[in-house]
């Protein structure tokens, strides 16, 4: 209670994973890494932390966040967090589909954010490299951190959440209120 739904993702994720019972010790095992990353990337972290640097790099652009394999869900999450927290347009896509036709439309003020994971199939990682070299827009390649697939995906989720909040700060916006959604819900009411 008391959380915006987008701020309760960890609670929702843990509940879903606990219900599934299929991930073993990965959830508990990811907690130390996520706490370390929250300290490193959070508000009290260094001014040149990855989250703050990415927010500055994306400021004033329209991010297209691209995932591949297990990073697709994190790409979609980045998009929605930037939309809500920074009140900014953002889009998400998935490799290899993005390379089939979408790549032709990448022009400024777009910025491409490629979510990478050392555990991805090598062909997907090569496609990420080729995509980064094939576009004429700013590219930010973000490497997942952690030992397990769960840690790596959650590190990307956490980083995207913080980048979206820092983008809001750079734009002079409070990331919490969502008046457009509130109005829509009232109308649907």
PyMOL commands that place a pseudoatom at each C-alpha (Angstrom):
pseudoatom trace, name=CA, resn=UNK, resi=1, chain=A, elem=C, hetatm=0, pos=[0.000, 0.000, 0.000]
pseudoatom trace, name=CA, resn=UNK, resi=2, chain=A, elem=C, hetatm=0, pos=[1.088, 3.545, -0.622]
pseudoatom trace, name=CA, resn=UNK, resi=3, chain=A, elem=C, hetatm=0, pos=[3.298, 2.755, -3.633]
pseudoatom trace, name=CA, resn=UNK, resi=4, chain=A, elem=C, hetatm=0, pos=[2.732, 3.765, -7.222]
pseudoatom trace, name=CA, resn=UNK, resi=5, chain=A, elem=C, hetatm=0, pos=[2.422, 0.431, -9.070]
pseudoatom trace, name=CA, resn=UNK, resi=6, chain=A, elem=C, hetatm=0, pos=[5.652, 1.169, -10.963]
pseudoatom trace, name=CA, resn=UNK, resi=7, chain=A, elem=C, hetatm=0, pos=[7.518, 1.574, -7.664]
pseudoatom trace, name=CA, resn=UNK, resi=8, chain=A, elem=C, hetatm=0, pos=[6.337, -1.793, -6.352]
pseudoatom trace, name=CA, resn=UNK, resi=9, chain=A, elem=C, hetatm=0, pos=[7.894, -3.904, -9.110]
pseudoatom trace, name=CA, resn=UNK, resi=10, chain=A, elem=C, hetatm=0, pos=[10.208, -5.737, -6.715]
pseudoatom trace, name=CA, resn=UNK, resi=11, chain=A, elem=C, hetatm=0, pos=[7.298, -6.696, -4.452]
pseudoatom trace, name=CA, resn=UNK, resi=12, chain=A, elem=C, hetatm=0, pos=[5.280, -7.897, -7.442]
pseudoatom trace, name=CA, resn=UNK, resi=13, chain=A, elem=C, hetatm=0, pos=[8.266, -9.744, -8.899]
pseudoatom trace, name=CA, resn=UNK, resi=14, chain=A, elem=C, hetatm=0, pos=[9.122, -11.497, -5.645]
pseudoatom trace, name=CA, resn=UNK, resi=15, chain=A, elem=C, hetatm=0, pos=[5.499, -12.539, -5.143]
pseudoatom trace, name=CA, resn=UNK, resi=16, chain=A, elem=C, hetatm=0, pos=[5.281, -13.947, -8.663]
pseudoatom trace, name=CA, resn=UNK, resi=17, chain=A, elem=C, hetatm=0, pos=[8.575, -15.774, -8.325]
pseudoatom trace, name=CA, resn=UNK, resi=18, chain=A, elem=C, hetatm=0, pos=[7.678, -17.167, -4.917]
pseudoatom trace, name=CA, resn=UNK, resi=19, chain=A, elem=C, hetatm=0, pos=[4.384, -18.447, -6.312]
pseudoatom trace, name=CA, resn=UNK, resi=20, chain=A, elem=C, hetatm=0, pos=[6.147, -20.054, -9.237]
pseudoatom trace, name=CA, resn=UNK, resi=21, chain=A, elem=C, hetatm=0, pos=[8.686, -21.657, -6.920]
pseudoatom trace, name=CA, resn=UNK, resi=22, chain=A, elem=C, hetatm=0, pos=[10.897, -22.386, -9.901]
pseudoatom trace, name=CA, resn=UNK, resi=23, chain=A, elem=C, hetatm=0, pos=[13.872, -20.120, -9.348]
pseudoatom trace, name=CA, resn=UNK, resi=24, chain=A, elem=C, hetatm=0, pos=[15.432, -21.717, -6.305]
pseudoatom trace, name=CA, resn=UNK, resi=25, chain=A, elem=C, hetatm=0, pos=[17.907, -19.479, -4.526]
pseudoatom trace, name=CA, resn=UNK, resi=26, chain=A, elem=C, hetatm=0, pos=[18.262, -16.889, -7.303]
pseudoatom trace, name=CA, resn=UNK, resi=27, chain=A, elem=C, hetatm=0, pos=[15.963, -14.316, -5.690]
pseudoatom trace, name=CA, resn=UNK, resi=28, chain=A, elem=C, hetatm=0, pos=[17.746, -14.366, -2.335]
pseudoatom trace, name=CA, resn=UNK, resi=29, chain=A, elem=C, hetatm=0, pos=[21.085, -14.594, -4.094]
pseudoatom trace, name=CA, resn=UNK, resi=30, chain=A, elem=C, hetatm=0, pos=[20.364, -11.427, -6.080]
pseudoatom trace, name=CA, resn=UNK, resi=31, chain=A, elem=C, hetatm=0, pos=[19.635, -9.287, -3.010]
pseudoatom trace, name=CA, resn=UNK, resi=32, chain=A, elem=C, hetatm=0, pos=[23.282, -8.450, -2.148]
pseudoatom trace, name=CA, resn=UNK, resi=33, chain=A, elem=C, hetatm=0, pos=[24.096, -7.418, -5.723]
pseudoatom trace, name=CA, resn=UNK, resi=34, chain=A, elem=C, hetatm=0, pos=[20.974, -5.272, -6.005]
pseudoatom trace, name=CA, resn=UNK, resi=35, chain=A, elem=C, hetatm=0, pos=[21.735, -3.580, -2.668]
pseudoatom trace, name=CA, resn=UNK, resi=36, chain=A, elem=C, hetatm=0, pos=[25.292, -2.883, -3.869]
pseudoatom trace, name=CA, resn=UNK, resi=37, chain=A, elem=C, hetatm=0, pos=[24.019, -1.475, -7.173]
pseudoatom trace, name=CA, resn=UNK, resi=38, chain=A, elem=C, hetatm=0, pos=[21.389, 0.648, -5.398]
pseudoatom trace, name=CA, resn=UNK, resi=39, chain=A, elem=C, hetatm=0, pos=[24.197, 2.219, -3.344]
pseudoatom trace, name=CA, resn=UNK, resi=40, chain=A, elem=C, hetatm=0, pos=[26.404, 2.693, -6.415]
pseudoatom trace, name=CA, resn=UNK, resi=41, chain=A, elem=C, hetatm=0, pos=[23.680, 4.091, -8.695]
pseudoatom trace, name=CA, resn=UNK, resi=42, chain=A, elem=C, hetatm=0, pos=[21.340, 5.685, -6.131]
pseudoatom trace, name=CA, resn=UNK, resi=43, chain=A, elem=C, hetatm=0, pos=[20.999, 9.371, -5.211]
pseudoatom trace, name=CA, resn=UNK, resi=44, chain=A, elem=C, hetatm=0, pos=[23.974, 9.250, -2.826]
pseudoatom trace, name=CA, resn=UNK, resi=45, chain=A, elem=C, hetatm=0, pos=[26.175, 7.550, -5.433]
pseudoatom trace, name=CA, resn=UNK, resi=46, chain=A, elem=C, hetatm=0, pos=[28.864, 9.293, -7.428]
pseudoatom trace, name=CA, resn=UNK, resi=47, chain=A, elem=C, hetatm=0, pos=[27.808, 11.989, -9.923]
pseudoatom trace, name=CA, resn=UNK, resi=48, chain=A, elem=C, hetatm=0, pos=[29.364, 9.935, -12.709]
pseudoatom trace, name=CA, resn=UNK, resi=49, chain=A, elem=C, hetatm=0, pos=[27.544, 6.716, -11.779]
pseudoatom trace, name=CA, resn=UNK, resi=50, chain=A, elem=C, hetatm=0, pos=[26.169, 4.769, -14.710]
pseudoatom trace, name=CA, resn=UNK, resi=51, chain=A, elem=C, hetatm=0, pos=[22.564, 5.743, -13.904]
pseudoatom trace, name=CA, resn=UNK, resi=52, chain=A, elem=C, hetatm=0, pos=[23.294, 9.466, -13.703]
pseudoatom trace, name=CA, resn=UNK, resi=53, chain=A, elem=C, hetatm=0, pos=[25.568, 9.383, -16.758]
pseudoatom trace, name=CA, resn=UNK, resi=54, chain=A, elem=C, hetatm=0, pos=[22.900, 7.611, -18.817]
pseudoatom trace, name=CA, resn=UNK, resi=55, chain=A, elem=C, hetatm=0, pos=[20.215, 10.071, -17.698]
pseudoatom trace, name=CA, resn=UNK, resi=56, chain=A, elem=C, hetatm=0, pos=[22.408, 12.969, -18.829]
pseudoatom trace, name=CA, resn=UNK, resi=57, chain=A, elem=C, hetatm=0, pos=[23.179, 11.214, -22.125]
pseudoatom trace, name=CA, resn=UNK, resi=58, chain=A, elem=C, hetatm=0, pos=[19.481, 10.575, -22.807]
pseudoatom trace, name=CA, resn=UNK, resi=59, chain=A, elem=C, hetatm=0, pos=[18.289, 13.997, -21.647]
pseudoatom trace, name=CA, resn=UNK, resi=60, chain=A, elem=C, hetatm=0, pos=[16.589, 15.815, -24.509]
pseudoatom trace, name=CA, resn=UNK, resi=61, chain=A, elem=C, hetatm=0, pos=[16.334, 12.715, -26.696]
pseudoatom trace, name=CA, resn=UNK, resi=62, chain=A, elem=C, hetatm=0, pos=[13.631, 10.137, -27.296]
pseudoatom trace, name=CA, resn=UNK, resi=63, chain=A, elem=C, hetatm=0, pos=[15.092, 6.825, -26.123]
pseudoatom trace, name=CA, resn=UNK, resi=64, chain=A, elem=C, hetatm=0, pos=[14.427, 3.614, -28.009]
pseudoatom trace, name=CA, resn=UNK, resi=65, chain=A, elem=C, hetatm=0, pos=[15.402, 0.872, -25.570]
pseudoatom trace, name=CA, resn=UNK, resi=66, chain=A, elem=C, hetatm=0, pos=[16.217, -2.391, -27.300]
pseudoatom trace, name=CA, resn=UNK, resi=67, chain=A, elem=C, hetatm=0, pos=[16.402, -5.752, -25.591]
pseudoatom trace, name=CA, resn=UNK, resi=68, chain=A, elem=C, hetatm=0, pos=[17.328, -9.198, -26.818]
pseudoatom trace, name=CA, resn=UNK, resi=69, chain=A, elem=C, hetatm=0, pos=[16.529, -12.558, -25.288]
pseudoatom trace, name=CA, resn=UNK, resi=70, chain=A, elem=C, hetatm=0, pos=[16.097, -12.217, -21.546]
pseudoatom trace, name=CA, resn=UNK, resi=71, chain=A, elem=C, hetatm=0, pos=[16.661, -8.405, -21.628]
pseudoatom trace, name=CA, resn=UNK, resi=72, chain=A, elem=C, hetatm=0, pos=[13.415, -7.749, -23.564]
pseudoatom trace, name=CA, resn=UNK, resi=73, chain=A, elem=C, hetatm=0, pos=[11.307, -7.430, -20.404]
pseudoatom trace, name=CA, resn=UNK, resi=74, chain=A, elem=C, hetatm=0, pos=[13.804, -4.944, -18.964]
pseudoatom trace, name=CA, resn=UNK, resi=75, chain=A, elem=C, hetatm=0, pos=[13.659, -2.904, -22.197]
pseudoatom trace, name=CA, resn=UNK, resi=76, chain=A, elem=C, hetatm=0, pos=[9.886, -2.660, -21.913]
pseudoatom trace, name=CA, resn=UNK, resi=77, chain=A, elem=C, hetatm=0, pos=[10.234, -1.655, -18.248]
pseudoatom trace, name=CA, resn=UNK, resi=78, chain=A, elem=C, hetatm=0, pos=[12.765, 1.102, -19.133]
pseudoatom trace, name=CA, resn=UNK, resi=79, chain=A, elem=C, hetatm=0, pos=[10.282, 2.512, -21.652]
pseudoatom trace, name=CA, resn=UNK, resi=80, chain=A, elem=C, hetatm=0, pos=[7.385, 2.645, -19.199]
pseudoatom trace, name=CA, resn=UNK, resi=81, chain=A, elem=C, hetatm=0, pos=[9.510, 4.081, -16.405]
pseudoatom trace, name=CA, resn=UNK, resi=82, chain=A, elem=C, hetatm=0, pos=[10.848, 6.856, -18.648]
pseudoatom trace, name=CA, resn=UNK, resi=83, chain=A, elem=C, hetatm=0, pos=[7.281, 7.564, -19.819]
pseudoatom trace, name=CA, resn=UNK, resi=84, chain=A, elem=C, hetatm=0, pos=[5.901, 7.837, -16.272]
pseudoatom trace, name=CA, resn=UNK, resi=85, chain=A, elem=C, hetatm=0, pos=[8.784, 9.090, -14.157]
pseudoatom trace, name=CA, resn=UNK, resi=86, chain=A, elem=C, hetatm=0, pos=[10.373, 11.516, -16.615]
pseudoatom trace, name=CA, resn=UNK, resi=87, chain=A, elem=C, hetatm=0, pos=[7.079, 12.337, -18.405]
pseudoatom trace, name=CA, resn=UNK, resi=88, chain=A, elem=C, hetatm=0, pos=[9.017, 11.790, -21.591]
pseudoatom trace, name=CA, resn=UNK, resi=89, chain=A, elem=C, hetatm=0, pos=[8.370, 9.810, -24.747]
pseudoatom trace, name=CA, resn=UNK, resi=90, chain=A, elem=C, hetatm=0, pos=[10.309, 6.553, -25.032]
pseudoatom trace, name=CA, resn=UNK, resi=91, chain=A, elem=C, hetatm=0, pos=[9.883, 3.356, -26.976]
pseudoatom trace, name=CA, resn=UNK, resi=92, chain=A, elem=C, hetatm=0, pos=[11.115, -0.211, -26.741]
pseudoatom trace, name=CA, resn=UNK, resi=93, chain=A, elem=C, hetatm=0, pos=[11.904, -2.889, -29.245]
pseudoatom trace, name=CA, resn=UNK, resi=94, chain=A, elem=C, hetatm=0, pos=[13.414, -6.333, -29.533]
pseudoatom trace, name=CA, resn=UNK, resi=95, chain=A, elem=C, hetatm=0, pos=[16.276, -7.810, -31.509]
pseudoatom trace, name=CA, resn=UNK, resi=96, chain=A, elem=C, hetatm=0, pos=[16.319, -9.306, -34.060]
pseudoatom trace, name=CA, resn=UNK, resi=97, chain=A, elem=C, hetatm=0, pos=[12.978, -7.764, -35.133]
pseudoatom trace, name=CA, resn=UNK, resi=98, chain=A, elem=C, hetatm=0, pos=[14.209, -4.181, -34.701]
pseudoatom trace, name=CA, resn=UNK, resi=99, chain=A, elem=C, hetatm=0, pos=[16.872, -4.818, -37.329]
pseudoatom trace, name=CA, resn=UNK, resi=100, chain=A, elem=C, hetatm=0, pos=[14.366, -5.988, -39.933]
pseudoatom trace, name=CA, resn=UNK, resi=101, chain=A, elem=C, hetatm=0, pos=[12.794, -2.594, -40.602]
pseudoatom trace, name=CA, resn=UNK, resi=102, chain=A, elem=C, hetatm=0, pos=[12.720, -0.344, -37.547]
pseudoatom trace, name=CA, resn=UNK, resi=103, chain=A, elem=C, hetatm=0, pos=[16.427, 0.426, -37.855]
pseudoatom trace, name=CA, resn=UNK, resi=104, chain=A, elem=C, hetatm=0, pos=[15.613, 2.463, -40.990]
pseudoatom trace, name=CA, resn=UNK, resi=105, chain=A, elem=C, hetatm=0, pos=[13.670, 4.994, -38.905]
pseudoatom trace, name=CA, resn=UNK, resi=106, chain=A, elem=C, hetatm=0, pos=[16.337, 5.768, -36.331]
pseudoatom trace, name=CA, resn=UNK, resi=107, chain=A, elem=C, hetatm=0, pos=[17.012, 9.473, -36.706]
pseudoatom trace, name=CA, resn=UNK, resi=108, chain=A, elem=C, hetatm=0, pos=[17.597, 12.255, -34.233]
pseudoatom trace, name=CA, resn=UNK, resi=109, chain=A, elem=C, hetatm=0, pos=[16.225, 13.136, -31.695]
pseudoatom trace, name=CA, resn=UNK, resi=110, chain=A, elem=C, hetatm=0, pos=[16.144, 9.389, -31.015]
pseudoatom trace, name=CA, resn=UNK, resi=111, chain=A, elem=C, hetatm=0, pos=[18.824, 7.763, -28.897]
pseudoatom trace, name=CA, resn=UNK, resi=112, chain=A, elem=C, hetatm=0, pos=[19.327, 4.013, -28.977]
pseudoatom trace, name=CA, resn=UNK, resi=113, chain=A, elem=C, hetatm=0, pos=[19.794, 2.138, -25.702]
pseudoatom trace, name=CA, resn=UNK, resi=114, chain=A, elem=C, hetatm=0, pos=[20.948, -1.451, -26.220]
pseudoatom trace, name=CA, resn=UNK, resi=115, chain=A, elem=C, hetatm=0, pos=[20.542, -3.747, -23.205]
pseudoatom trace, name=CA, resn=UNK, resi=116, chain=A, elem=C, hetatm=0, pos=[23.220, -6.415, -23.295]
pseudoatom trace, name=CA, resn=UNK, resi=117, chain=A, elem=C, hetatm=0, pos=[23.812, -9.497, -21.176]
pseudoatom trace, name=CA, resn=UNK, resi=118, chain=A, elem=C, hetatm=0, pos=[26.939, -11.647, -21.243]
pseudoatom trace, name=CA, resn=UNK, resi=119, chain=A, elem=C, hetatm=0, pos=[24.650, -14.694, -20.985]
pseudoatom trace, name=CA, resn=UNK, resi=120, chain=A, elem=C, hetatm=0, pos=[22.855, -13.994, -24.266]
pseudoatom trace, name=CA, resn=UNK, resi=121, chain=A, elem=C, hetatm=0, pos=[23.306, -16.241, -27.260]
pseudoatom trace, name=CA, resn=UNK, resi=122, chain=A, elem=C, hetatm=0, pos=[26.434, -15.153, -29.147]
pseudoatom trace, name=CA, resn=UNK, resi=123, chain=A, elem=C, hetatm=0, pos=[24.444, -14.415, -32.319]
pseudoatom trace, name=CA, resn=UNK, resi=124, chain=A, elem=C, hetatm=0, pos=[22.284, -11.932, -30.386]
pseudoatom trace, name=CA, resn=UNK, resi=125, chain=A, elem=C, hetatm=0, pos=[25.391, -10.280, -28.941]
pseudoatom trace, name=CA, resn=UNK, resi=126, chain=A, elem=C, hetatm=0, pos=[26.864, -9.960, -32.428]
pseudoatom trace, name=CA, resn=UNK, resi=127, chain=A, elem=C, hetatm=0, pos=[23.577, -8.433, -33.592]
pseudoatom trace, name=CA, resn=UNK, resi=128, chain=A, elem=C, hetatm=0, pos=[23.809, -5.868, -30.776]
pseudoatom trace, name=CA, resn=UNK, resi=129, chain=A, elem=C, hetatm=0, pos=[27.309, -4.923, -32.000]
pseudoatom trace, name=CA, resn=UNK, resi=130, chain=A, elem=C, hetatm=0, pos=[26.172, -4.656, -35.613]
pseudoatom trace, name=CA, resn=UNK, resi=131, chain=A, elem=C, hetatm=0, pos=[23.077, -2.641, -34.685]
pseudoatom trace, name=CA, resn=UNK, resi=132, chain=A, elem=C, hetatm=0, pos=[25.166, -0.172, -32.670]
pseudoatom trace, name=CA, resn=UNK, resi=133, chain=A, elem=C, hetatm=0, pos=[27.467, 0.354, -35.648]
pseudoatom trace, name=CA, resn=UNK, resi=134, chain=A, elem=C, hetatm=0, pos=[24.627, 0.602, -38.187]
pseudoatom trace, name=CA, resn=UNK, resi=135, chain=A, elem=C, hetatm=0, pos=[22.734, 3.609, -36.862]
pseudoatom trace, name=CA, resn=UNK, resi=136, chain=A, elem=C, hetatm=0, pos=[23.417, 7.326, -37.029]
pseudoatom trace, name=CA, resn=UNK, resi=137, chain=A, elem=C, hetatm=0, pos=[22.021, 8.250, -33.614]
pseudoatom trace, name=CA, resn=UNK, resi=138, chain=A, elem=C, hetatm=0, pos=[23.612, 8.304, -30.165]
pseudoatom trace, name=CA, resn=UNK, resi=139, chain=A, elem=C, hetatm=0, pos=[23.979, 4.746, -28.842]
pseudoatom trace, name=CA, resn=UNK, resi=140, chain=A, elem=C, hetatm=0, pos=[24.223, 3.705, -25.220]
pseudoatom trace, name=CA, resn=UNK, resi=141, chain=A, elem=C, hetatm=0, pos=[25.139, 0.059, -24.698]
pseudoatom trace, name=CA, resn=UNK, resi=142, chain=A, elem=C, hetatm=0, pos=[24.238, -1.114, -21.215]
pseudoatom trace, name=CA, resn=UNK, resi=143, chain=A, elem=C, hetatm=0, pos=[25.751, -4.310, -19.866]
pseudoatom trace, name=CA, resn=UNK, resi=144, chain=A, elem=C, hetatm=0, pos=[23.785, -6.288, -17.285]
pseudoatom trace, name=CA, resn=UNK, resi=145, chain=A, elem=C, hetatm=0, pos=[25.612, -6.992, -14.034]
pseudoatom trace, name=CA, resn=UNK, resi=146, chain=A, elem=C, hetatm=0, pos=[25.495, -10.114, -11.902]
pseudoatom trace, name=CA, resn=UNK, resi=147, chain=A, elem=C, hetatm=0, pos=[26.284, -13.800, -11.927]
pseudoatom trace, name=CA, resn=UNK, resi=148, chain=A, elem=C, hetatm=0, pos=[22.856, -15.348, -12.499]
pseudoatom trace, name=CA, resn=UNK, resi=149, chain=A, elem=C, hetatm=0, pos=[20.320, -14.550, -15.213]
pseudoatom trace, name=CA, resn=UNK, resi=150, chain=A, elem=C, hetatm=0, pos=[17.946, -13.201, -12.538]
pseudoatom trace, name=CA, resn=UNK, resi=151, chain=A, elem=C, hetatm=0, pos=[20.609, -10.887, -11.094]
pseudoatom trace, name=CA, resn=UNK, resi=152, chain=A, elem=C, hetatm=0, pos=[21.466, -9.591, -14.547]
pseudoatom trace, name=CA, resn=UNK, resi=153, chain=A, elem=C, hetatm=0, pos=[17.853, -8.873, -15.525]
pseudoatom trace, name=CA, resn=UNK, resi=154, chain=A, elem=C, hetatm=0, pos=[17.099, -7.216, -12.194]
pseudoatom trace, name=CA, resn=UNK, resi=155, chain=A, elem=C, hetatm=0, pos=[20.266, -5.092, -12.481]
pseudoatom trace, name=CA, resn=UNK, resi=156, chain=A, elem=C, hetatm=0, pos=[18.914, -3.753, -15.785]
pseudoatom trace, name=CA, resn=UNK, resi=157, chain=A, elem=C, hetatm=0, pos=[15.485, -3.110, -14.215]
pseudoatom trace, name=CA, resn=UNK, resi=158, chain=A, elem=C, hetatm=0, pos=[17.045, -1.209, -11.304]
pseudoatom trace, name=CA, resn=UNK, resi=159, chain=A, elem=C, hetatm=0, pos=[19.291, 0.816, -13.590]
pseudoatom trace, name=CA, resn=UNK, resi=160, chain=A, elem=C, hetatm=0, pos=[16.382, 1.756, -15.858]
pseudoatom trace, name=CA, resn=UNK, resi=161, chain=A, elem=C, hetatm=0, pos=[14.264, 2.801, -12.887]
pseudoatom trace, name=CA, resn=UNK, resi=162, chain=A, elem=C, hetatm=0, pos=[17.002, 5.087, -11.595]
pseudoatom trace, name=CA, resn=UNK, resi=163, chain=A, elem=C, hetatm=0, pos=[17.783, 6.502, -15.048]
pseudoatom trace, name=CA, resn=UNK, resi=164, chain=A, elem=C, hetatm=0, pos=[14.099, 7.416, -15.451]
pseudoatom trace, name=CA, resn=UNK, resi=165, chain=A, elem=C, hetatm=0, pos=[14.042, 9.224, -12.093]
pseudoatom trace, name=CA, resn=UNK, resi=166, chain=A, elem=C, hetatm=0, pos=[17.257, 11.105, -12.898]
pseudoatom trace, name=CA, resn=UNK, resi=167, chain=A, elem=C, hetatm=0, pos=[15.816, 12.082, -16.283]
pseudoatom trace, name=CA, resn=UNK, resi=168, chain=A, elem=C, hetatm=0, pos=[12.827, 13.552, -14.416]
pseudoatom trace, name=CA, resn=UNK, resi=169, chain=A, elem=C, hetatm=0, pos=[15.163, 15.506, -12.157]
pseudoatom trace, name=CA, resn=UNK, resi=170, chain=A, elem=C, hetatm=0, pos=[17.107, 16.832, -15.167]
pseudoatom trace, name=CA, resn=UNK, resi=171, chain=A, elem=C, hetatm=0, pos=[13.798, 17.940, -16.718]
pseudoatom trace, name=CA, resn=UNK, resi=172, chain=A, elem=C, hetatm=0, pos=[12.732, 19.633, -13.454]
pseudoatom trace, name=CA, resn=UNK, resi=173, chain=A, elem=C, hetatm=0, pos=[9.810, 17.237, -12.946]
pseudoatom trace, name=CA, resn=UNK, resi=174, chain=A, elem=C, hetatm=0, pos=[8.552, 15.362, -9.912]
pseudoatom trace, name=CA, resn=UNK, resi=175, chain=A, elem=C, hetatm=0, pos=[8.613, 11.679, -10.966]
pseudoatom trace, name=CA, resn=UNK, resi=176, chain=A, elem=C, hetatm=0, pos=[5.758, 10.613, -8.681]
pseudoatom trace, name=CA, resn=UNK, resi=177, chain=A, elem=C, hetatm=0, pos=[2.514, 12.243, -9.897]
pseudoatom trace, name=CA, resn=UNK, resi=178, chain=A, elem=C, hetatm=0, pos=[0.968, 10.919, -13.096]
pseudoatom trace, name=CA, resn=UNK, resi=179, chain=A, elem=C, hetatm=0, pos=[-1.847, 13.386, -13.845]
pseudoatom trace, name=CA, resn=UNK, resi=180, chain=A, elem=C, hetatm=0, pos=[-2.536, 11.990, -17.333]
pseudoatom trace, name=CA, resn=UNK, resi=181, chain=A, elem=C, hetatm=0, pos=[-3.162, 8.509, -15.901]
pseudoatom trace, name=CA, resn=UNK, resi=182, chain=A, elem=C, hetatm=0, pos=[-5.207, 9.924, -13.030]
pseudoatom trace, name=CA, resn=UNK, resi=183, chain=A, elem=C, hetatm=0, pos=[-7.416, 11.844, -15.485]
pseudoatom trace, name=CA, resn=UNK, resi=184, chain=A, elem=C, hetatm=0, pos=[-7.884, 8.760, -17.656]
pseudoatom trace, name=CA, resn=UNK, resi=185, chain=A, elem=C, hetatm=0, pos=[-8.806, 6.601, -14.652]
pseudoatom trace, name=CA, resn=UNK, resi=186, chain=A, elem=C, hetatm=0, pos=[-11.292, 9.251, -13.479]
pseudoatom trace, name=CA, resn=UNK, resi=187, chain=A, elem=C, hetatm=0, pos=[-12.907, 9.318, -16.913]
pseudoatom trace, name=CA, resn=UNK, resi=188, chain=A, elem=C, hetatm=0, pos=[-13.064, 5.526, -17.060]
pseudoatom trace, name=CA, resn=UNK, resi=189, chain=A, elem=C, hetatm=0, pos=[-14.308, 5.455, -13.452]
for i in range(1, 189): cmd.bond("trace and resi %d" % i, "trace and resi %d" % (i + 1))
show_as sticks, trace
zoom trace
